[in-house]
Structures are given as structure tokens and as C-alpha cells.
Amino acid sequence: MPVRIVLIGAGSAQFGFDMLGDIFQSPVLRDCHVVLHDINADSLARVHKAASDYVEAHKLNVTLSSTTSRPDALAGATFCVIAIEVGDRFALWEQDQAIPRQFGFRQVFGENGGPGGLFHSLRVIKPILDICADIAKICPEAWVFNYSNPMSRICTTVHRAFPELRFTGLCHEIVSLYQHLPHILDTPMSNIAFRAGGLNHFSVLVEAQYKDSGHDAYPDVLAKAADYFENLPDMGSILKQLFASHAGSTPFSEAALREGAAPWAERGAFRVLLEKFHCLPITTDSHIGEYLQWGNAVSDHKAVLDFYTYYKKWTLRGDPEIRETRTERMVKIAEGILTGQRYEEAAVNLPNKGYIKQLPDFMVVEVPAWIDSKGVEGIRLDAMPQGFAGLLSNQVGVHDLTAEAVIQGSKDLVVQALLVDPVVDKVDSVVTLVDVMVELQAEYLGYLS
């Protein structure tokens, strides 16, 4: 039987195209069968045609099928990859951003943290639990990878509801270190060993070494990073170039990245972590600012808005294509599992088993991992900066209560999840906010009572 890879949400604006491009290049997966699954038949047909045309043009041995039936898709699956949203993604996201602010709750971005991150979680976790229930019934031995956000809340809830599933969260944010560290340290990436971790979209560099000498490189990172980022543009500028050039995920040259630079753009909260907590974040204000009680006060809101504006345009540009990028880390992990060739993956999202000692076991953390035929095994980060670990600890109650609110369908626990969130600094209007959002997004939040 060929390896069977099921892409759940394959009709999305970009996911199916990106994943297929990497699968089609893999020598290990050259004879696999890819099942495209989506509930939107028109989007699914568009991706299937593009994939079929690519396979035929390149004379590949990969076989394809597509279906709107999830049970049919999952039958016999070796790997399942989940990348879904519900409804009109950006319209709902904009409600997550605007309505809490209307009630006086400050938040930076509204995707993964704060009130917006909670409502996003409440919408998307429920259907993912339904998907996982089918996987547990139909193909319980499958390896399952999640790309949907809010990553850490999704994964924490899934592991609580389905502890036996082989479920791992994956995110692309870690690639920023490959982009920045060689320039900061003035040495090739091949000479740098590093480990990073925390929570998804709230992670920092934990350790770094020069491979040639074995010396600790983190002091040099802290000494040189400020000057480097002083002239680096914000992600909005980068995405603007990306959208204009239709270049997909093609890496930018250093000169292109620095063109039109604005000092510390989208790096206000980032800068505080670098200078006050003495650690290098792996992402910028639009993500890390969501988790910090002081994030709203220091974040660069114009740059965050620029990022959102261009990200939305790029996602909805209407001309995605299958590209040969080798950026999808799930493919490399699948190769490692199938071949047994052990290697270290830079970032996965797994239940904490002492990987970050300051956090409880139930909470899903983002850490490096060993990959081999046994699967995905996290790596301990004993050098996690103490101050940053304290900021991570502020999220424990938020994740616990979010998971229970979804599993129990409890509006009361939603209120509690808001009131333990460090960015929520007022009690007035919390209950009203929850009632308004549940009514406004009743199609997705109507299960709460």
C-alpha cells in the first residue's frame, strides 16, 4: 500500500498549493497517494486540477484523489494534515479585532492571544475536534499535523480530548532565525547551532553556539542584535514586496529586506524582550504583543496594521500556484518517520513533558524535537530565560480554561478565560462582550451555553 497523505482544508487560498509543491519534490514520497479534502467543492476542484496538471506535466508517480467526504478521505491514512478556517476568515478576524476594542479591551492583533485569540479559538477548535474524532475512529494510527491557528490553544485542547492521537502542531515562524542569525553573527548558518522555544507565536531563542569553536554565541546575539534590527523593515514592508512581485515564499536578499527600512518597525514589544529580558524573540509585535499585558502600550500599531493589510491581500491574491520551495516542514518530518533517519527539527508543538520546566505537562509548548521512525520527541530547554518563562506562565490559566470552555461548551468558562488573560484589565463589559460575540458569530459559537 502506498503512503496515503490526507490534506484537510486543501481548498484553502494557499495551503494546498504549498504542501503539494513540497510533496511532489520529495524522493521519499514519490509513490505516495495524496487525498485532497475540503468542504468547499469548487475550491477543491480548483486545487485538484492544478495538482493533476502538475503531476502530468512533470511525469510524477504520485497519485491523486479528492473528496468532500471526510470518512472517505481518512480511510487508510498514513499522514493527516489539518489547515482549516471557518466561514469568512478575514471578516470574522476583523470582528475579533474590532469588537473587543469597542468595549474597551486592548489587544494588539486579535488572532492568537487576548480576547480576539479566544474567540478565534472557540470557533476553530470545535470543528478540529470533530475532525480528530473521525481520525481516532477511522485511522487512529495516522500521524496528524496541524497548521491552523491559534496553534497552542488548538493543540492543548486536542490532546486533552484525544490523548492517544499522534498530533503535532507546526508553524513557519522559526524560519526567521535562519534569516537573521547569520547576519547578526556574521557567520554562515551552517556554522550556527541553536534552539528556541516557548509557545507558538511567543517563542525566543534559548541557546546558540558557533559550531566551529563550540563557543556560546548568545552573548554576541545580544550585543549585536539591536544594531541589526535598527535598520530592518517591518513585515508589512516585506509582504508588500512579496505581493507586488508574486514571488510566493522566495527568500529576499539582504538588500531587499533593508530597502525602505524603518527603525524598530513592528518591533516595540520585541525590543523590550530583547533589552529588558535579554532574549531574542523569533517573531514580531503582531504575534508576541498579543500575549503581554504591556504589549499594547509598546507595540508599533501602524506596522502591525500594515502587516495585516498586506497579509490579507497576499492571501486573497487569487493566483496561487504549486511551487518548488521545500518550505513545508511536515514533509521533512514525514520523510524522517518513514526512513528512520534521525534528525533535529527546529520547532514543533507538543504537550509539555518537562521540555519547559516552568510550565505544566498538559500545556502544549513549542520546542525543538528529534524525528525518527518512532515519531516526534521533544527536546528539553533547560536554558529557558527565567524572565521569559514567567511571561509564559501567565498563559497557563488561559489555555486551561479555553480547552475546558470548548470541551464543555461553557459560556461561563469563556468569561473566566477572559478574566485570567493578562491583557484583560477590566471586569466591566466582559459578560456583555461574550454575549455579543456569541450572538454575532452564532453559526460557530452557538454551542456555548
C-alpha positions as CSV (number, residue, x, y, z in Angstrom):
1,M,0.0,0.0,0.0
2,P,1.4,3.4,-0.9
3,V,1.8,6.1,1.8
4,R,-1.5,8.0,1.9
5,I,-1.4,11.7,2.8
6,V,-4.7,13.4,3.5
7,L,-4.7,17.2,3.2
8,I,-7.7,18.5,5.2
9,G,-8.6,22.0,4.1
10,A,-6.8,21.5,0.8
11,G,-9.0,24.1,-1.0
12,S,-7.7,27.0,1.1
13,A,-6.1,30.0,-0.5
14,Q,-2.6,28.8,-0.3
15,F,-2.2,25.7,2.0
16,G,-2.9,23.0,-0.6
17,F,-0.6,24.5,-3.3
18,D,2.3,24.9,-0.9
19,M,2.0,21.4,0.6
20,L,1.6,19.8,-2.8
21,G,4.7,21.5,-4.1
22,D,6.8,20.0,-1.4
23,I,5.3,16.6,-1.5
24,F,5.9,16.4,-5.3
25,Q,9.6,17.1,-4.8
26,S,10.2,14.5,-2.1
27,P,12.1,11.4,-3.2
28,V,10.7,9.5,-0.2
29,L,7.1,10.3,-1.1
30,R,7.5,9.9,-4.9
31,D,5.0,7.0,-5.0
32,C,2.5,8.3,-2.4
33,H,-1.2,8.9,-2.8
34,V,-2.4,12.3,-1.9
35,V,-6.1,12.8,-0.9
36,L,-7.4,16.4,-1.2
37,H,-10.3,17.0,1.2
38,D,-12.3,20.2,1.7
39,I,-16.0,21.0,2.3
40,N,-15.9,23.6,-0.5
41,A,-16.3,21.6,-3.7
42,D,-15.4,24.4,-6.0
43,S,-12.1,25.3,-4.2
44,L,-11.3,21.6,-4.0
45,A,-11.8,21.1,-7.8
46,R,-9.5,24.1,-8.5
47,V,-6.7,22.6,-6.4
48,H,-7.2,19.1,-7.8
49,K,-7.0,20.4,-11.4
50,A,-3.8,22.3,-10.6
51,A,-2.3,19.3,-8.9
52,S,-3.3,16.9,-11.7
53,D,-1.8,19.2,-14.3
54,Y,1.4,19.5,-12.4
55,V,1.7,15.7,-12.0
56,E,1.1,15.1,-15.7
57,A,3.5,17.9,-16.8
58,H,6.3,16.6,-14.6
59,K,5.5,12.9,-15.2
60,L,5.4,12.1,-11.5
61,N,4.4,8.8,-9.9
62,V,2.3,10.5,-7.2
63,T,-1.4,9.7,-7.5
64,L,-4.2,12.0,-6.5
65,S,-7.9,11.9,-5.4
66,S,-10.2,14.5,-4.0
67,T,-13.4,14.2,-2.0
68,T,-15.7,16.3,0.2
69,S,-16.4,13.2,2.3
70,R,-14.1,13.2,5.4
71,P,-14.6,9.5,6.2
72,D,-13.7,8.5,2.6
73,A,-10.6,10.8,2.8
74,L,-9.4,9.4,6.1
75,A,-9.7,5.7,5.3
76,G,-6.2,4.2,5.4
77,A,-4.4,7.5,6.1
78,T,-0.7,7.4,6.9
79,F,-0.5,11.2,7.5
80,C,-3.2,13.7,8.0
81,V,-2.5,17.4,7.7
82,I,-5.1,19.9,9.0
83,A,-5.2,23.5,7.9
84,I,-8.7,24.9,8.2
85,E,-10.6,28.1,9.0
86,V,-14.3,28.5,9.3
87,G,-16.6,31.0,7.5
88,D,-15.2,34.2,6.0
89,R,-11.8,34.1,7.6
90,F,-10.9,37.8,7.4
91,A,-14.4,39.2,8.2
92,L,-14.6,37.1,11.4
93,W,-11.0,38.0,12.3
94,E,-11.8,41.7,11.9
95,Q,-14.7,41.2,14.3
96,D,-12.3,39.6,16.7
97,Q,-10.1,42.6,16.5
98,A,-12.7,45.4,16.5
99,I,-15.5,44.4,18.9
100,P,-13.3,43.8,22.0
101,R,-11.7,47.2,21.3
102,Q,-15.2,48.7,21.1
103,F,-15.8,47.5,24.6
104,G,-12.5,49.0,25.8
105,F,-10.3,45.8,25.8
106,R,-6.9,46.5,24.5
107,Q,-5.3,43.9,22.2
108,V,-2.6,44.1,19.6
109,F,-3.7,41.7,16.8
110,G,-6.6,39.5,17.8
111,E,-5.5,36.2,16.2
112,N,-3.9,34.1,18.9
113,G,-3.8,35.9,22.2
114,G,-6.1,38.3,24.1
115,P,-9.9,38.4,23.6
116,G,-9.7,38.0,19.8
117,G,-7.5,35.0,20.2
118,L,-10.0,33.4,22.5
119,F,-13.0,33.9,20.1
120,H,-10.8,32.6,17.2
121,S,-10.1,29.6,19.3
122,L,-13.7,29.0,20.2
123,R,-14.7,29.0,16.5
124,V,-12.0,26.8,15.1
125,I,-11.2,24.3,17.8
126,K,-14.7,22.8,17.7
127,P,-14.5,21.6,14.1
128,I,-11.0,20.4,14.6
129,L,-12.2,18.3,17.5
130,D,-14.8,16.8,15.1
131,I,-12.0,16.0,12.6
132,C,-9.9,14.4,15.3
133,A,-12.9,12.3,16.4
134,D,-13.1,10.9,12.9
135,I,-9.4,10.3,12.8
136,A,-9.5,8.5,16.1
137,K,-12.3,6.3,14.8
138,I,-11.1,5.7,11.2
139,C,-7.3,5.9,11.2
140,P,-6.1,6.1,14.8
141,E,-2.5,5.2,13.9
142,A,-2.1,8.1,11.5
143,W,0.4,10.9,12.2
144,V,-1.6,14.1,12.4
145,F,-0.1,17.6,11.8
146,N,-1.9,20.8,12.5
147,Y,-1.2,24.2,10.8
148,S,-4.3,26.0,12.0
149,N,-4.2,28.9,14.5
150,P,-4.5,29.6,17.4
151,M,-1.9,26.8,17.4
152,S,-1.2,26.3,21.1
153,R,-4.8,26.5,22.2
154,I,-5.9,24.1,19.5
155,C,-3.2,21.6,20.3
156,T,-3.7,21.8,24.1
157,T,-7.4,21.1,23.6
158,V,-7.0,18.3,21.1
159,H,-4.5,16.5,23.4
160,R,-6.9,16.9,26.3
161,A,-9.8,15.4,24.3
162,F,-7.8,12.8,22.3
163,P,-4.6,12.0,24.3
164,E,-3.8,8.9,22.2
165,L,-3.7,10.8,18.9
166,R,-0.3,11.3,17.3
167,F,-1.0,15.0,17.0
168,T,1.7,17.6,16.4
169,G,1.4,21.4,15.6
170,L,3.7,23.0,13.1
171,C,4.4,26.7,12.3
172,H,6.7,28.5,9.9
173,E,7.8,31.3,12.3
174,I,11.0,29.6,13.3
175,V,12.5,30.4,9.8
176,S,13.1,33.9,11.0
177,L,16.2,32.7,12.9
178,Y,17.6,31.2,9.7
179,Q,17.1,34.6,8.1
180,H,18.5,36.8,10.8
181,L,21.2,34.9,12.8
182,P,23.8,34.7,10.0
183,H,23.6,38.4,9.6
184,I,23.7,39.2,13.3
185,L,26.6,36.9,14.0
186,D,28.4,37.4,10.6
187,T,28.8,33.7,10.0
188,P,27.1,31.2,7.7
189,M,24.0,29.4,9.1
190,S,26.0,26.2,8.6
191,N,28.2,27.4,11.5
192,I,25.4,28.1,13.9
193,A,23.6,25.7,16.2
194,F,20.6,27.0,18.0
195,R,17.5,26.0,19.9
196,A,14.4,28.1,20.5
197,G,11.1,27.6,22.2
198,G,8.1,28.8,24.3
199,L,4.6,29.0,23.0
200,N,3.6,29.2,19.4
201,H,4.0,32.9,18.2
202,F,5.5,33.6,21.6
203,S,8.9,31.9,21.5
204,V,12.5,33.1,21.9
205,L,16.0,31.9,21.1
206,V,17.1,29.9,24.1
207,E,20.7,28.9,23.1
208,A,23.1,29.4,20.3
209,Q,26.6,28.1,19.5
210,Y,29.3,28.5,16.9
211,K,29.9,25.0,15.5
212,D,33.5,25.6,14.6
213,S,34.6,26.7,18.1
214,G,31.9,25.4,20.3
215,H,31.7,28.8,21.9
216,D,28.4,30.3,23.2
217,A,27.1,32.7,20.6
218,Y,24.2,34.1,22.6
219,P,26.3,36.9,24.2
220,D,27.1,38.0,20.6
221,V,23.5,37.9,19.6
222,L,22.5,40.2,22.5
223,A,25.4,42.5,21.8
224,K,24.8,42.8,18.0
225,A,21.0,42.3,17.5
226,A,20.0,45.9,18.4
227,D,22.2,47.4,15.7
228,Y,21.0,44.8,13.2
229,F,17.3,45.4,13.8
230,E,17.7,49.1,13.9
231,N,17.7,49.1,10.1
232,L,15.5,46.2,9.3
233,P,12.0,46.9,7.8
234,D,8.7,45.6,9.3
235,M,6.9,42.6,8.0
236,G,4.4,44.8,6.3
237,S,7.1,46.2,4.0
238,I,8.3,42.7,3.3
239,L,4.8,41.4,2.4
240,K,4.2,44.5,0.3
241,Q,7.2,43.5,-1.9
242,L,6.0,39.9,-1.8
243,F,2.5,40.8,-3.0
244,A,3.9,43.1,-5.7
245,S,6.3,40.6,-7.1
246,H,4.0,37.5,-6.8
247,A,7.2,35.8,-5.5
248,G,5.5,33.4,-3.1
249,S,7.9,32.4,-0.4
250,T,11.0,33.1,-2.4
251,P,13.7,34.4,0.1
252,F,14.5,38.1,-0.1
253,S,18.1,39.3,-0.5
254,E,19.5,41.3,2.4
255,A,19.4,44.4,0.3
256,A,15.7,43.9,-0.5
257,L,15.0,43.4,3.2
258,R,16.7,46.6,4.1
259,E,15.2,48.8,1.4
260,G,12.9,51.4,3.0
261,A,13.8,50.3,6.5
262,A,12.2,52.0,9.5
263,P,13.9,51.7,12.9
264,W,12.3,49.0,15.0
265,A,9.2,48.9,12.9
266,E,6.8,46.3,14.3
267,R,9.4,45.6,17.0
268,G,8.3,47.6,20.0
269,A,7.4,44.6,22.2
270,F,10.2,42.7,20.5
271,R,12.6,45.4,21.6
272,V,11.5,45.2,25.3
273,L,12.1,41.5,25.3
274,L,15.5,41.9,23.7
275,E,16.7,44.7,26.0
276,K,14.9,44.0,29.3
277,F,14.5,40.2,29.3
278,H,17.8,39.6,27.4
279,C,16.4,37.2,24.9
280,L,15.8,37.3,21.1
281,P,12.1,36.7,20.0
282,I,11.6,34.7,16.9
283,T,8.7,36.9,15.7
284,T,7.4,40.5,15.9
285,D,4.8,42.6,17.7
286,S,1.8,41.4,15.7
287,H,2.3,38.0,17.4
288,I,4.2,38.4,20.6
289,G,2.4,41.6,21.6
290,E,-0.9,39.6,21.9
291,Y,0.4,37.8,25.0
292,L,1.8,40.7,27.0
293,Q,-0.1,42.8,29.5
294,W,2.0,45.8,28.4
295,G,2.1,44.8,24.7
296,N,-0.5,47.2,23.6
297,A,1.4,50.1,25.1
298,V,4.7,49.5,23.3
299,S,3.8,47.8,20.1
300,D,4.1,49.6,16.7
301,H,0.4,49.6,15.8
302,K,0.9,51.2,12.3
303,A,3.3,48.4,11.4
304,V,1.0,45.8,12.8
305,L,-1.8,47.2,10.6
306,D,0.5,47.3,7.6
307,F,1.3,43.6,8.2
308,Y,-2.4,42.7,8.4
309,T,-3.3,44.7,5.3
310,Y,-0.7,43.1,3.1
311,Y,-1.1,39.6,4.6
312,K,-4.8,39.8,3.7
313,K,-4.0,41.0,0.1
314,W,-1.4,38.3,-0.3
315,T,-3.6,35.5,0.9
316,L,-6.5,36.6,-1.3
317,R,-4.5,37.5,-4.4
318,G,-6.3,34.8,-6.4
319,D,-3.3,33.3,-8.3
320,P,-1.6,30.7,-6.0
321,E,0.4,28.2,-7.8
322,I,2.3,25.0,-7.0
323,R,5.9,26.0,-6.3
324,E,9.1,24.0,-5.7
325,T,10.1,25.6,-2.4
326,R,10.8,22.8,0.2
327,T,9.4,25.0,3.0
328,E,6.7,22.7,4.4
329,R,8.3,21.1,7.4
330,M,5.7,18.4,7.6
331,V,7.2,16.8,4.5
332,K,10.6,16.6,6.0
333,I,9.2,15.1,9.2
334,A,7.2,12.5,7.2
335,E,10.4,11.6,5.4
336,G,12.2,11.1,8.8
337,I,9.4,8.9,10.1
338,L,9.3,6.8,7.0
339,T,13.1,6.4,6.6
340,G,14.0,6.3,10.3
341,Q,16.8,8.8,9.6
342,R,17.1,10.7,12.9
343,Y,17.4,14.5,12.8
344,E,16.6,17.5,14.9
345,E,13.6,19.6,13.9
346,A,13.7,23.2,15.0
347,A,10.2,23.7,16.2
348,V,7.1,21.5,16.9
349,N,4.1,21.9,19.2
350,L,3.7,19.1,21.7
351,P,2.3,18.5,25.2
352,N,4.9,19.6,27.7
353,K,6.7,16.6,29.2
354,G,9.3,18.6,31.2
355,Y,10.5,20.3,28.0
356,I,9.9,23.7,29.6
357,K,10.1,23.0,33.3
358,Q,8.2,26.2,34.4
359,L,5.0,25.0,32.6
360,P,2.6,22.2,33.4
361,D,2.5,18.9,31.4
362,F,-0.9,19.5,29.9
363,M,0.1,22.7,28.1
364,V,1.3,22.4,24.5
365,V,4.6,24.1,24.1
366,E,6.8,24.9,21.1
367,V,10.2,23.2,21.3
368,P,12.8,21.5,19.1
369,A,12.4,17.8,18.6
370,W,14.1,14.6,17.5
371,I,12.4,12.9,14.5
372,D,12.9,9.2,13.6
373,S,10.8,6.1,12.9
374,K,9.3,6.4,16.4
375,G,7.8,9.8,15.6
376,V,8.3,13.2,17.2
377,E,10.1,13.5,20.6
378,G,10.5,16.9,22.2
379,I,13.8,18.3,23.5
380,R,14.2,19.9,26.9
381,L,15.0,23.6,27.0
382,D,16.7,23.9,30.4
383,A,18.3,27.2,29.4
384,M,14.9,28.9,29.0
385,P,15.4,32.5,30.3
386,Q,13.8,32.9,33.7
387,G,12.0,36.1,33.0
388,F,10.5,35.0,29.7
389,A,9.4,31.7,31.4
390,G,7.5,34.0,33.8
391,L,5.6,35.6,30.9
392,L,4.9,32.1,29.5
393,S,3.4,31.1,32.9
394,N,0.9,33.9,32.6
395,Q,-0.8,31.9,29.8
396,V,-1.4,28.6,31.8
397,G,-4.9,29.5,33.0
398,V,-5.9,31.0,29.7
399,H,-5.1,27.7,27.9
400,D,-6.6,25.5,30.5
401,L,-9.9,27.4,30.6
402,T,-10.1,27.7,26.8
403,A,-9.8,24.0,26.4
404,E,-12.5,23.3,29.0
405,A,-14.8,26.0,27.6
406,V,-14.7,24.3,24.2
407,I,-15.0,20.7,25.5
408,Q,-17.8,21.6,27.9
409,G,-19.5,24.2,25.7
410,S,-19.5,26.6,28.7
411,K,-20.0,30.3,28.3
412,D,-19.2,30.7,32.0
413,L,-15.7,29.3,31.3
414,V,-15.3,31.6,28.4
415,V,-15.9,34.6,30.8
416,Q,-13.3,33.1,33.2
417,A,-10.8,32.5,30.3
418,L,-11.0,36.3,29.5
419,L,-10.7,37.3,33.2
420,V,-7.5,35.3,33.7
421,D,-5.9,36.6,30.4
422,P,-3.1,39.1,31.4
423,V,-4.2,41.6,28.6
424,V,-7.7,41.9,30.1
425,D,-7.5,44.6,32.7
426,K,-11.2,45.3,33.4
427,V,-14.3,43.3,34.5
428,D,-16.9,45.7,33.2
429,S,-18.4,44.5,29.9
430,V,-16.7,41.1,29.9
431,V,-20.0,39.2,30.1
432,T,-21.6,41.6,27.6
433,L,-18.7,41.1,25.2
434,V,-19.1,37.4,25.3
435,D,-22.9,37.6,24.7
436,V,-22.4,39.9,21.8
437,M,-19.7,37.7,20.1
438,V,-21.8,34.5,20.7
439,E,-24.8,36.2,19.1
440,L,-22.8,37.7,16.2
441,Q,-21.0,34.5,15.4
442,A,-23.8,32.2,16.4
443,E,-23.2,29.9,13.4
444,Y,-19.8,29.0,15.0
445,L,-20.2,29.8,18.7
446,G,-23.8,28.6,19.2
447,Y,-22.7,25.5,21.0
448,L,-21.8,27.7,24.0
449,S,-24.4,28.0,26.8
